[in-house]
């Protein structure tokens, strides 16, 4: 709803998503009734941290918060480039996701802001620590000050973000100095103390594209990481995951990272790569003390169960299909909306609830609408005979839109 030229929303759902799109579009946004009925009303520390980060990235932004923290008025300024070091709070992981719906995490927020090439030459996120809130579902993200944790049962890890989002970002900004994420120090919950460096080149504009073929999976790569546990745990996870993948293909390879983090823990991140450049990612990690009662299915804790769980999640993502996995859907759609005034098309699997709300917010902030058609994929006959034909994976969607012609006014012509 737009009141007096200010987009107005209720509640804390999709908080970061709204602020990011407000920053990119230049439209002010007002958010009211933020957890008014909760025992601890108002903004959380990780949300305040994200607001401060946006303020550092903007020149001339205006931020007004009421005394109880239940109402916010955000008027974006002009995005500026440069180098920034940001300390995240103690509440959320670098990949915090959906909440009761699904928020856009702080790290992914920076990735989205880097799309027009306006923002960062270097972003150093230090001492990030994560924590889980009640009733949250998997694949969610945000980050937090002082120590920092990249790994949480419900939050995508740095490995997953690097494997899933960076290739999509690199596909558009490209170049020899393309975007990159370097994990300088791992940190697991609850001790944290992780560090990551994100770099992204400056680009004046994007180009329209059509990404309609996800290809066939040709290999699987991944990493098993441990901290303050016996090194054999990594091998046990690796063997369990490979036992699942080797039933389908032989090109499976994992690396092992025995880090010296503050807190103990272990996990596995698996990445499937296709012959068309599609990257699909999934992960699983152990539960930390106090997490069992908060996370559904938190009983999965042995290395063998972690390996099998990660493999099952990756197979599910492959079954969903599309040119990107679920975590990267919104990033791809934002690229499509920001391209020049030309037609862009992309093939996606079933849309997540977070992606559906993102499409609604794109319409509010950029007046961009997508045409969504069911993709009629080619049928495959079994054994090349006259047997009934079968589909490959879930039903796919073909999304089409015309970009708004977004350009980086801060970068001159070359």
ABEGO torsion letter per residue (X at the ends): XBBGGBBBBBEABGAAAAAAAAAAAGBBBBBBGBGAABABBEBBAAAAAAAAAAAAABBGBBBBBBAAGABBBBBBBBBBBEBBBBBBBAABBABBBAEABBBBBAAAAAAAAAAAGABBABBBBBGBBBBBBBGBBBGBBEBBBEBBBABBAABBBAAAAAAAAAAAAAAAAEEAABBBBBBABBBBOAAEGBBBBBBBBBBABBBBBBBABAEBBABBBEBBBBBGBBAAAAAAAAAAAAAAAAAABABBBBBBBBBBBABBEBBBBBBBBBAAGBBBBBBBBBBBBGAAAABBGAABABAAAAAAAAAAAAAAAAAAEEABBAAAAAAAAAAAAABBBBBBBBBBBBBBAAAAAAAAAAAAAAGBBBBBBBBBBBBBBBGGBABBBBBBEBBBBBBBBBBAGBBBAABBBX
